[in-house]
Amino acid sequence: MAKKKVSKKKEEPKNVQRPPAEVLYQEELKRLAEEDGDAPRPPGWKLSPRSVLDFVLGSTKRNLTPKFVGRRSFVECCIVAVASERGLMLIGEPGTAKSYLSELIAAAVSGDSTLTVQGSAGTTEDQIRYSWNYAQLLEEGPTPAALVEGPLHRGMREGKVVRFEELTRCPIEVQ
């Protein structure tokens, strides 16, 4: 009996409204990383700041599709803020693609835009930083296995960009 050839093609996740930017544009990001070579970049960045800019705004010269429509100078300022290891707060009217811009920048800089805290009136510090698996904590004590990492803890440990959506909806003590 002949063996059936099994395809090792990466399967798309089912029931996903839209994959994250790093999945949606993985070919462009991979090509940019290869083209970047030894271009100077801040520590931990997957791409150089110039490539991040081209990824977000698109480039006909580099055959990159535009993903965000906005002033080039504004996007440059956003990338400089992230490169200088400062927080970047995007403020504006609803529907102006602030979240999408932050997702694109996180995907290009860290290769992961999923480290996100969704702010609401019920957001607690535990959801942002970390919490404990209390059953395991009582049994083993404060071990790494008992730690339940939040997005901020994981981002700091891995050196990745963490996105905080709707900060102004959080209680003042969380802000």
C-alpha positions as CSV (number, residue, x, y, z in Angstrom):
1,M,0.0,0.0,0.0
2,A,1.4,3.4,-1.0
3,K,1.9,5.9,1.8
4,K,0.0,9.1,1.5
5,K,2.2,12.2,1.4
6,V,1.5,14.5,4.3
7,S,1.7,18.2,3.7
8,K,3.5,20.3,6.3
9,K,1.8,23.5,5.2
10,K,1.1,25.7,8.2
11,E,-2.7,25.6,8.9
12,E,-4.6,28.9,9.4
13,P,-6.3,29.0,12.8
14,K,-10.0,28.5,12.6
15,N,-12.6,31.0,13.9
16,V,-10.2,33.9,13.7
17,Q,-11.7,37.2,12.6
18,R,-8.4,38.6,11.5
19,P,-4.9,37.2,12.2
20,P,-2.5,39.5,14.0
21,A,-0.3,41.7,11.8
22,E,2.8,39.5,12.2
23,V,0.9,36.5,10.7
24,L,-1.0,38.5,8.1
25,Y,2.2,40.1,6.8
26,Q,4.7,37.5,7.7
27,E,6.3,37.3,4.2
28,E,6.9,41.1,4.1
29,L,8.4,41.0,7.7
30,K,10.6,38.1,6.8
31,R,11.8,39.8,3.6
32,L,12.5,43.0,5.5
33,A,14.5,41.3,8.1
34,E,16.6,39.6,5.4
35,E,17.1,42.9,3.6
36,D,18.0,44.7,6.8
37,G,21.1,42.7,7.3
38,D,23.4,44.6,9.7
39,A,21.4,47.8,9.6
40,P,21.6,49.6,13.0
41,R,18.6,48.9,15.2
42,P,17.7,49.4,18.8
43,P,18.4,46.4,21.1
44,G,15.9,43.7,20.7
45,W,14.3,45.0,17.5
46,K,13.6,42.6,14.7
47,L,13.9,45.4,12.1
48,S,15.7,48.7,11.7
49,P,13.6,51.8,12.4
50,R,13.7,52.6,8.6
51,S,12.3,49.2,7.8
52,V,9.6,49.6,10.5
53,L,8.6,52.9,8.8
54,D,8.5,51.3,5.3
55,F,6.5,48.3,6.7
56,V,3.8,50.6,8.2
57,L,3.5,53.1,5.4
58,G,4.5,50.9,2.5
59,S,7.2,51.4,-0.1
60,T,6.9,51.0,-3.9
61,K,10.7,50.8,-4.1
62,R,10.7,47.8,-1.7
63,N,7.4,46.4,-2.9
64,L,5.6,46.8,0.4
65,T,1.9,47.4,0.7
66,P,0.8,50.5,2.6
67,K,-1.0,49.4,5.8
68,F,-1.6,52.8,7.5
69,V,-2.8,56.0,6.0
70,G,-1.4,59.0,7.8
71,R,1.3,61.6,7.9
72,R,4.8,60.2,7.5
73,S,6.2,62.6,10.1
74,F,3.6,61.3,12.7
75,V,4.6,57.7,12.1
76,E,8.3,58.7,12.3
77,C,7.6,60.3,15.7
78,C,5.9,57.2,17.0
79,I,8.8,55.0,15.9
80,V,11.3,57.3,17.5
81,A,9.3,57.3,20.8
82,V,9.4,53.5,20.9
83,A,13.1,53.4,19.9
84,S,13.9,55.7,22.8
85,E,12.3,53.2,25.2
86,R,9.6,55.7,26.2
87,G,5.9,55.0,26.3
88,L,3.9,56.0,23.3
89,M,0.4,57.2,23.9
90,L,-1.9,57.6,20.9
91,I,-4.8,59.9,21.5
92,G,-7.5,60.7,19.0
93,E,-11.0,60.3,17.8
94,P,-12.5,56.7,17.6
95,G,-11.9,55.0,14.3
96,T,-8.7,56.7,13.4
97,A,-6.6,53.5,13.4
98,K,-4.6,54.1,16.6
99,S,-4.9,50.5,17.7
100,Y,-4.0,49.3,14.2
101,L,-0.9,51.5,14.1
102,S,0.3,50.2,17.5
103,E,-0.3,46.6,16.3
104,L,1.7,47.2,13.1
105,I,4.6,48.8,15.1
106,A,4.6,46.0,17.7
107,A,4.6,43.4,14.9
108,A,7.6,45.0,13.1
109,V,9.6,45.8,16.3
110,S,8.9,42.7,18.4
111,G,7.5,40.2,15.9
112,D,4.5,39.9,18.4
113,S,1.6,42.2,18.6
114,T,-0.5,40.0,20.9
115,L,0.9,41.2,24.2
116,T,-2.1,43.5,24.8
117,V,-3.9,44.7,27.9
118,Q,-7.5,45.6,27.1
119,G,-8.5,48.3,29.5
120,S,-11.9,48.6,31.0
121,A,-13.6,49.6,34.3
122,G,-12.9,46.1,35.6
123,T,-9.2,45.9,34.7
124,T,-7.0,45.0,37.7
125,E,-3.3,45.2,38.3
126,D,-3.2,41.4,38.3
127,Q,-4.4,41.3,34.7
128,I,-1.6,43.7,33.7
129,R,1.4,42.4,35.6
130,Y,1.0,38.9,37.0
131,S,-1.0,36.9,39.4
132,W,-0.7,33.5,41.1
133,N,-2.2,30.1,40.7
134,Y,-3.2,29.9,44.3
135,A,-3.6,26.1,44.5
136,Q,0.0,25.7,43.2
137,L,1.2,28.6,45.4
138,L,-0.1,26.9,48.6
139,E,1.4,23.6,47.5
140,E,4.8,24.7,46.3
141,G,5.2,28.2,47.5
142,P,6.1,31.2,45.3
143,T,7.8,29.3,42.4
144,P,7.9,30.3,38.8
145,A,5.5,27.5,38.0
146,A,2.9,29.1,40.3
147,L,3.3,32.5,38.6
148,V,0.6,33.4,36.0
149,E,2.2,36.0,33.8
150,G,0.3,39.0,32.5
151,P,1.2,40.8,29.3
152,L,3.4,43.4,30.9
153,H,5.4,40.7,32.8
154,R,5.9,38.6,29.7
155,G,6.8,41.7,27.6
156,M,9.4,42.8,30.1
157,R,10.9,39.3,30.3
158,E,11.0,38.8,26.6
159,G,11.9,42.4,25.7
160,K,8.9,43.0,23.6
161,V,6.4,45.8,23.0
162,V,3.3,45.7,25.2
163,R,0.2,47.4,24.0
164,F,-2.3,48.9,26.4
165,E,-5.7,49.6,24.7
166,E,-8.2,52.0,26.2
167,L,-6.1,53.1,29.2
168,T,-8.6,55.9,30.0
169,R,-11.4,53.4,30.6
170,C,-9.4,51.9,33.6
171,P,-9.8,53.0,37.2
172,I,-7.6,55.9,38.2
173,E,-5.4,53.7,40.5
174,V,-4.7,51.3,37.5
175,Q,-3.8,54.3,35.2
